[in-house]
Amino acid sequence: MKEIKVYHVDAFTNKSFGGNTAGVVPNAEGLTKIEMQKIARELNLSETAFLMPPTGKDNDFRVRYFTPSEEINFCGHATVGLSWIMALEYGWIKKGTQIKLETNIGMIPVEWAIKNGELDGVIMTQVTPKIKDIEIQPDIISRLIGIQENDIDNRYPINLAYTGNWHLLVPVKTAKAIDSATPLLDELADINHKYNVSTTHLFTFDSFDDGYKLYTRDFAPAVGIPEDPVTGAANGALAGYLILQGIIDSGINHEFKIAQGHAIGRPGELVINIIQGENGPIIRVGGKAVVTISGIIRL
């Protein structure tokens, strides 16, 4: 009988039962894809990350990410969760300033943020952002996500955006409208499958708190997740969209916070950094985490 160590980690929060819970399996070498999928289904979290030896010498680990229904290429909150586990539970914070992760979309470096000698957060650098136009009318998308058509903020385009996975980004006028959204999940899943996107991500600049630049909400029925509480990948894609569309100044660096999860009682906070690089904007997404459960799965 195989015994596999597993963790539940609440990411993008400093309080238990907030943020977004990820499963983390630090020693996944020897597990088959079928076994990883079964473990992810058993944990029944939005995503579970499995760590194994890298295929290249420049990386510290290879990581695979699974929802309860399928493997996905990248997951932001699970990356935060696994990095927190490796830093504190496995001592990697004593070995250097970062950990390098080999994923299906390439290398993702994650740095430790230290304050007063303690781990204060982790910051992942996502892959180069991209955006694409999408031909979908506001009346159709508003019906699918369950808000009024006049709640769509037509100052900004509905777009597809990417920093590892493609996301459908929908600008909304108010946080109240975002909180009222009641999506038609089956139809929304069909649209997401049609455009090959992982999630539909609602955003507004009408944040309920002066400490946050944006407030967001994320639905992912196409990958088996009705609502993802706090999403590092989708908010990273949103940051890329904001800079590539010229919604925020592309000539300077930016740092701001995004709030998410409040609509479903799991409030979380993401810190976004956008740095102007030689080959385009560099998107960095950071946050804290809390380990809530550790245990053994027997195979």
Residue, then its C-alpha position, 0 to 999 in steps of 0.5 A: m500500500k502506497e502512502i502519499k503525504v497531502y496538504h490543504v493550503d489556503a492561498f491568497t489569505n493570512k487566515s484559515f478558511g479564507g482565500n482559495t484552498a489548493g491541494v498539494v502533493p509534495n512527493a508525487e514521483g511514481l504516481t500515474k496520471i490516473e492516480m493523480q486524477k483520482i487523488a484530485r477527485e478525492l480531495n475535491l478542491s478546485e486544483t491540486a498540485f503534484l510535485m515531482p523531479p524536474t526533467g531539466k537541471d535548471n528547475d527544482f521541481r516539475v509540477r502538474y495541476f489537476t482539477p477534480s475532472e481534468e489536468i490543466n496547464f497552470c494554476g496560480h493559487a496552487t502555485v502559491g500554496l505549494s511554494w508556501i509548503m516547500a518554503l516552510e514545511y520542507g526548508w527550501i526557504k533556507k536554500g535560496t531566495q526562490i524556487k523554480l517550477e517546471t510546468n506545462i507552460g514553461m518555467i515559473p520562478v517563485e520568490w520568497a518575500i521576507k519580513n522581519g526574518e519571517l516568510d511574508g508572502v510568495i511572488m510568482t512570475q507568470v509567462t508573457p501575457k497575451i490578449k485576443d479579441i472575441e466576438i460575443q455580444p454584451d446581451i449574450i454574455s450578461r445573460l450567461i453570467g447572470i447580470q443585467e446587460n447595462d451592468i456591463d462596463n462598455r468602456y473596456p472590451i470583453n477580451l480573452a487574456y492569457t498568462g498560462n491559461w486563456h480566460l474570458l474577461v468581462p468588465v462590470k460597472t460595480a462590485k454589487a453587480i458582480d456579487s449578484a451574478t448567477p451564471l448559467l453554468d452549463e451554457l457558460a461551460d459550452i461557451n468556454h469550451k467553444y473558445n478554449v478558455s479555462t474561466t470566465h473572469l468578472f472584474t470592476f474598478d468599483s472596489f468596495d475598499d480603497g485598499y484595492k484597485l479591482y474586485t473580481r469573481d471567477f467561474a470555471p464550469a468548463v474545468g469542473i469548478p462552478e466558482d473559483p474563490v481567488t484566482g492567481a492565473a485569471n488575475g495575472a491574465l487580467a493584469g496583462y490585459l490592463i496593460l496591453q489594452g492601454i487601460i493603465d499606463s504602459g510606460i511605467n511599472h505598477e503595483f496594486k491589490i485585487a480583492q476576490g472571494h468575498a461573494i462566497g465567504r472566502p475573502g482573499e487578496l492578491v498583490i500584482n506587479i507589472i514591470q516593463g521588460e525588454n520583451g513586453p510586460i512582466i506579470r508578477v502575482g503574490g500573496k500569503a498562504v495558510v496550511t490548514i490540513s496535512g495528512i496521508i492518502r493511502l493508495 
